[in-house]
Amino acid sequence: MKSDIVDVNETRRDLTVEVPSTVVDEAIGRAAARIGRAAKIPGFRPGKVPVTVVRQRFKGEIMQDVAEHLISQAVGEALVERGVEPIATPDIQDLVLEEGKPLTFKASFDVVPAFDPGDLTTIEATEPAATIADDVVDQSLERLRERAARFEAVESGAVAAGHTVVISLERRGTDKDGKLGEPEKHEQVSIELGAPSNPPGFDAEMLGLAPGATKSFTLTYPADYAIPELAGGSVDYTVTLKEIKQRVVPVLDDELAKDLGDFESLAALRARVRTDLEHEAMHAAERQLRQDLLKQLAARVPFAVPATLVEREIDRRLEDFARRLMDQRIDPRQANIDWQAFREGQRAPATEAVGSAIVLDEIAKRDGVSVTDEDLDTELQRYAEQTGHTVASIRARLQKDGELGRLAAGLRREKAVSLVISKARITKS
């Protein structure tokens, strides 16, 4: 077998291969014999079909079998001989396969060249402070207080600003062309006055009404109204006020703290809120520091990152986004999203992510960072606790899907990140 590798650029390689005709003919003979043993052709007993008939009848299948077998074998041998490891399945081009002639083809693929990731002690980064100011705690407590608000019936009086009205209503619209729509009736509708979604002018019509009162009025929608079906049209309303409610916000005191959880006093609630905020701030600071370090590592790649890896990372990001939409019961196919624009918007961050991963892999190789069986077991145990499955079943599934190696690679990179953090010069803001 003859083979040669040409460097197209820093990361792209073209492998040209020529397999001798004798090897090709032997492979054709073996494939024809194997297919002939299973062939079922009228007029011939199973396994007794003449070779000439098999080769004529199943030529396409035979040649496909030979191509797949010889190409895989030839590419594997050539890459092992040269110590080259593609990052994805090679793209086969210019294939020539004929009986009695050598098999020739070109295999194009991307590689990640070895390089020196540099001195980690020269990396500098600032970790944001995780302290929480008193006013931030106050704002969180106020949000808790607002969420604890309840609605109470207004026993007497008329509708005023800020009230919530419970009404029955009948409405009928007329569009901008004067076409009259079908009437609609609704019972026990709750509307909070001042809500941004209320029709323009509706709140003013409600002010001063007393329970039991009925009122008819017409609202005209502006031509630039956000809902196109209503823009420039009008709606006739007839409403009957059933009940008036007002939103009551509790006092921020010990009693509210007890209502919100296992807190003996407002001071205990405040302490818990501060602790939670500090915990969130600490994780946010760690994420920011990590992003800063990874950005600096990506800049250390001395070549353009392989396009194959960038496209793979973009695909992963799109799949993850689509999965999050489905978790929210949104069909990604029905969502009004320009997927091509979204894809291009992910190219820059995907390129940076791939670059940092490449550097972390080189750091792991250079500094002997490895993943032990104990590391894998710990991670699998964490998955088991989250999913309710056994460690054995998770391991078996990952092995079956070929994902165990990817999990180990991810853990190795995390260890490399920890190594970078331990060596980098980090200051706190």
C-alpha positions in Angstrom: 0.0 0.0 0.0 1.2 3.5 -0.9 0.2 6.6 1.0 1.1 10.2 1.4 -0.1 13.0 3.7 -0.1 16.6 2.5 -0.6 19.5 5.0 -3.4 21.7 3.5 -3.0 24.2 6.3 -2.1 24.1 10.0 -5.0 21.8 10.9 -6.2 20.2 7.6 -4.6 17.1 6.1 -5.1 15.3 2.8 -4.2 11.6 2.8 -3.8 10.0 -0.6 -3.8 6.2 -0.7 -3.2 3.5 -3.3 -4.1 -0.1 -2.5 -2.5 -2.7 -4.9 -4.8 -4.4 -7.4 -4.0 -7.9 -5.9 -5.4 -6.8 -2.6 -8.5 -5.3 -4.3 -9.1 -8.5 -6.3 -8.7 -10.7 -3.2 -11.2 -8.5 -1.3 -13.7 -8.7 -4.2 -13.4 -12.5 -4.2 -14.0 -12.8 -0.5 -17.0 -10.4 -0.7 -18.5 -12.3 -3.6 -18.1 -15.6 -1.8 -19.7 -14.4 1.3 -22.6 -12.8 -0.5 -23.0 -15.9 -2.7 -23.4 -18.2 0.4 -26.5 -16.2 1.5 -27.8 -15.4 -2.0 -31.3 -16.7 -3.0 -31.7 -16.8 -6.8 -34.5 -18.8 -8.5 -33.1 -21.9 -10.2 -30.1 -22.3 -7.9 -29.8 -24.0 -4.6 -28.7 -21.9 -1.6 -25.0 -21.6 -1.5 -24.6 -23.1 -5.0 -25.0 -19.9 -7.1 -22.1 -19.7 -9.6 -19.5 -16.9 -8.8 -20.0 -15.3 -12.2 -23.7 -15.0 -11.5 -23.1 -13.6 -8.0 -20.6 -11.0 -9.4 -23.0 -9.9 -12.1 -26.2 -9.8 -9.9 -24.6 -8.3 -6.8 -21.8 -6.1 -8.3 -22.9 -2.9 -6.5 -23.2 -4.6 -3.1 -19.8 -6.4 -3.6 -18.0 -3.2 -4.5 -19.6 -1.2 -1.7 -18.5 -3.9 0.8 -14.9 -3.9 -0.6 -14.7 -0.1 -0.5 -15.9 0.2 3.1 -13.5 -2.6 4.2 -10.4 -1.5 2.3 -10.8 2.2 2.9 -11.3 1.8 6.7 -8.3 -0.5 6.9 -6.0 1.6 4.6 -6.8 4.9 6.4 -6.3 3.3 9.8 -2.9 1.8 8.9 -1.7 5.0 7.3 -2.7 7.1 10.3 -1.2 4.7 12.9 2.0 4.6 10.9 2.4 8.4 10.9 1.0 8.9 14.4 -1.8 11.2 13.2 -5.2 11.3 15.0 -8.1 12.9 13.1 -10.7 14.8 15.2 -13.6 13.4 13.0 -14.2 10.7 10.4 -12.2 11.5 7.3 -14.0 12.8 4.2 -13.4 10.3 1.3 -13.0 11.8 -2.2 -11.8 10.9 -5.6 -12.5 7.2 -5.1 -11.6 4.8 -7.9 -12.4 1.2 -7.5 -12.4 -1.3 -10.4 -11.6 -5.0 -10.6 -8.0 -5.6 -11.7 -6.9 -2.1 -10.8 -5.5 -0.4 -7.7 -7.9 1.2 -5.3 -7.1 4.9 -5.1 -8.8 7.7 -3.0 -8.1 10.8 -1.0 -9.1 11.2 2.7 -9.4 14.7 4.1 -9.5 15.4 7.8 -8.8 17.9 10.5 -6.2 17.5 13.3 -5.2 19.4 16.3 -1.4 20.0 16.2 0.6 19.7 19.3 1.7 23.1 20.8 3.0 24.6 24.0 0.1 26.1 26.0 2.6 28.4 27.7 3.4 29.4 31.3 0.3 29.3 33.4 1.7 31.6 36.0 1.6 34.5 33.5 -2.2 34.4 33.5 -3.7 37.2 35.5 -7.4 37.6 36.4 -9.6 39.4 38.9 -12.3 37.6 40.8 -15.4 39.8 41.4 -16.3 40.4 45.1 -19.1 38.3 46.5 -20.1 40.7 49.3 -23.7 41.8 49.5 -24.7 45.3 50.4 -27.5 46.0 52.9 -29.7 47.6 50.3 -29.6 44.5 48.2 -30.9 42.4 51.1 -33.6 45.0 51.7 -34.7 44.7 48.0 -34.9 41.0 48.3 -37.0 41.2 51.4 -39.3 43.7 49.7 -39.8 41.3 46.8 -40.7 38.5 49.3 -43.1 40.9 50.9 -44.7 41.8 47.6 -45.1 38.1 46.7 -46.9 37.5 50.0 -49.6 40.1 49.1 -53.2 38.9 49.2 -56.4 40.2 47.7 -59.2 41.2 50.1 -62.8 42.2 49.3 -63.7 45.8 49.5 -66.9 45.8 51.5 -68.2 49.3 50.6 -67.4 52.1 48.3 -66.6 52.4 44.6 -63.8 51.3 42.3 -60.6 53.3 42.8 -57.2 53.3 41.2 -55.2 50.1 42.2 -58.3 48.0 42.8 -59.0 44.7 41.2 -62.5 44.4 39.7 -64.4 41.1 39.2 -66.8 41.6 36.4 -69.0 39.9 33.8 -68.6 41.4 30.4 -70.0 41.3 26.9 -67.9 42.8 24.1 -68.2 43.2 20.3 -65.6 44.6 18.1 -65.5 46.6 14.9 -62.3 46.5 12.9 -60.7 49.4 11.0 -62.7 48.6 7.9 -66.0 48.7 9.8 -66.6 45.0 9.8 -68.6 43.9 12.9 -67.3 40.9 14.8 -69.1 38.3 16.8 -70.1 39.2 20.4 -68.2 37.5 23.2 -69.4 36.9 26.8 -67.3 36.2 29.8 -68.1 35.7 33.5 -66.1 36.3 36.7 -63.3 38.1 34.9 -60.7 39.6 37.3 -58.9 42.7 36.1 -56.3 44.6 38.1 -56.6 48.3 37.3 -53.3 49.7 36.1 -52.1 46.5 34.5 -50.2 47.2 31.3 -52.3 44.6 29.4 -55.6 46.4 30.0 -57.3 47.9 26.9 -56.6 51.6 26.5 -59.2 53.6 28.4 -60.7 50.6 30.2 -59.4 51.6 33.7 -61.0 55.0 33.5 -64.4 53.5 32.6 -64.2 51.4 35.8 -63.4 54.2 38.2 -66.4 55.1 40.5 -68.5 52.0 39.8 -70.2 50.3 42.7 -70.9 46.5 43.0 -74.0 45.6 41.1 -73.7 48.5 38.6 -73.8 47.9 34.8 -72.1 50.2 32.3 -71.8 50.2 28.5 -69.0 52.0 26.7 -66.9 52.0 23.5 -63.1 51.9 23.4 -61.2 52.9 20.3 -57.8 51.4 19.7 -54.9 53.5 18.3 -53.7 52.7 14.7 -50.3 51.6 16.1 -51.7 49.3 18.8 -49.5 46.3 19.5 -52.2 43.8 18.6 -52.7 44.1 14.8 -56.3 42.7 14.9 -57.4 45.5 17.2 -55.3 48.4 15.7 -57.5 51.2 14.4 -60.7 49.4 15.5 -63.2 49.8 18.3 -64.9 47.5 20.9 -68.3 47.9 22.5 -68.3 46.8 26.1 -71.1 46.1 28.6 -69.8 45.2 32.0 -71.5 44.4 35.4 -69.4 44.9 38.5 -69.6 41.8 40.7 -66.9 42.5 43.3 -64.1 44.9 44.2 -60.8 43.6 45.7 -57.7 45.4 46.9 -54.2 44.1 47.1 -52.9 44.1 50.7 -49.2 43.9 51.2 -48.2 42.5 54.7 -46.0 44.4 57.0 -42.3 43.3 57.0 -42.1 42.0 60.5 -41.6 38.8 62.6 -45.1 37.5 61.8 -44.4 37.7 58.0 -41.0 35.9 58.6 -42.8 33.1 60.4 -45.4 32.8 57.5 -42.6 32.6 54.9 -40.9 29.6 56.5 -39.1 28.2 59.6 -37.9 31.6 60.9 -38.4 32.8 64.4 -38.0 36.4 63.6 -37.4 39.0 60.8 -33.8 39.0 61.8 -33.5 35.3 61.1 -35.2 35.7 57.7 -32.8 38.6 56.9 -29.8 36.4 57.8 -31.1 33.6 55.6 -31.7 36.0 52.7 -28.1 37.4 53.0 -26.6 33.9 53.1 -28.5 32.9 50.0 -27.5 36.1 48.2 -23.8 35.6 49.2 -24.0 32.0 48.0 -25.3 33.2 44.6 -22.8 36.0 44.4 -20.0 33.5 45.1 -21.0 31.2 42.3 -21.5 34.2 39.9 -17.9 35.4 40.8 -16.6 31.9 40.2 -18.3 31.7 36.8 -17.0 35.1 35.8 -13.5 34.1 36.8 -13.7 30.9 34.9 -15.0 32.7 31.8 -12.1 35.2 32.0 -9.5 32.4 32.3 -11.0 30.3 29.5 -11.0 33.4 27.2 -7.3 33.9 27.9 -6.6 30.3 27.3 -8.4 30.3 23.9 -6.1 33.2 22.9 -3.1 30.9 23.3 -4.1 28.7 20.4 -1.4 29.4 17.7 -3.6 28.4 14.8 -7.1 28.8 13.5 -9.2 26.2 15.4 -10.5 23.4 13.1 -13.8 24.2 11.4 -15.0 20.7 12.1 -14.9 21.3 15.9 -16.5 24.7 15.6 -19.5 23.3 13.6 -19.8 20.5 16.1 -19.9 23.0 19.0 -22.5 25.1 17.2 -24.6 22.0 16.6 -24.4 21.2 20.3 -25.5 24.7 21.3 -28.5 24.7 19.0 -29.6 21.2 20.3 -29.3 22.5 23.8 -31.3 25.6 23.1 -34.0 23.6 21.3 -34.1 21.2 24.3 -34.7 24.1 26.7 -37.5 25.4 24.5 -39.2 21.9 24.5 -38.8 21.9 28.3 -40.9 25.0 28.3 -43.5 23.3 26.1 -42.4 25.4 23.1 -42.1 23.6 19.7 -38.8 24.8 18.2 -40.2 24.4 14.7 -43.1 26.7 15.5 -41.0 29.3 17.4 -40.4 32.5 15.4 -36.7 32.1 15.3 -34.3 32.8 12.5 -32.2 29.6 13.1 -29.5 30.6 10.5 -29.0 33.9 12.2 -29.0 32.2 15.6 -26.4 29.7 14.3 -24.1 32.5 13.0 -24.5 34.3 16.3 -23.1 31.3 18.1 -20.0 31.1 15.9 -17.8 33.5 17.8 -18.5 32.0 21.3 -18.3 28.5 19.9 -14.9 29.2 18.4 -13.7 30.5 21.7 -15.1 27.5 23.6 -13.3 25.1 21.2 -10.1 27.1 21.5 -10.1 26.9 25.3 -10.9 23.2 25.2 -7.9 22.6 22.9 -5.6 24.4 25.3 -7.0 22.5 28.3 -6.3 19.2 26.5 -2.7 20.3 25.8 -2.2 21.4 29.4 -3.6 18.0 30.6 -1.1 16.2 28.3 1.9 18.3 29.3 1.2 18.4 33.0 0.1 14.8 33.4 -3.5 15.5 34.3 -5.5 12.3 34.3 -8.9 10.9 35.3 -9.0 7.9 37.7 -11.6 5.2 38.0 -12.5 6.9 41.3 -13.2 10.2 39.5 -15.5 8.5 37.1 -17.3 6.6 39.9 -17.8 9.8 41.8 -19.3 11.5 38.7 -21.5 8.6 37.9 -22.7 8.5 41.5 -23.7 12.2 41.2 -25.7 11.4 38.1 -27.3 8.5 39.8 -28.5 10.7 42.7 -29.9 13.3 40.3 -31.7 10.8 38.0 -32.7 8.0 40.4 -30.9 5.4 38.3 -28.2 3.0 39.5 -24.5 3.7 38.8 -24.3 0.4 36.9 -27.2 1.2 34.6 -25.8 4.7 33.9 -22.3 3.3 33.2 -23.7 0.6 30.9 -25.8 3.2 28.9 -22.8 5.5 28.5 -20.6 2.6 27.3 -23.2 1.5 24.8 -23.6 5.0 23.4 -19.8 5.6 23.4 -20.1 8.5 25.8 -18.0 7.2 28.6 -14.8 8.5 26.9 -16.4 11.9 26.4 -17.3 12.0 30.1 -13.7 11.2 31.1 -12.5 13.9 28.7 -14.8 16.5 30.3 -13.6 15.6 33.8 -10.0 15.8 32.6 -10.6 19.3 31.3 -12.2 20.3 34.6 -9.1 19.1 36.4 -7.0 21.2 34.0 -9.2 24.2 34.8 -8.5 23.7 38.5 -4.7 23.5 37.7 -4.9 26.8 35.8 -6.7 28.5 38.7 -4.1 27.2 41.1 -1.2 28.6 39.1 -2.7 31.8 37.7 -2.3 35.1 39.5 -5.8 35.9 40.8 -6.7 39.0 42.7 -10.1 39.8 44.3 -11.9 43.0 43.5 
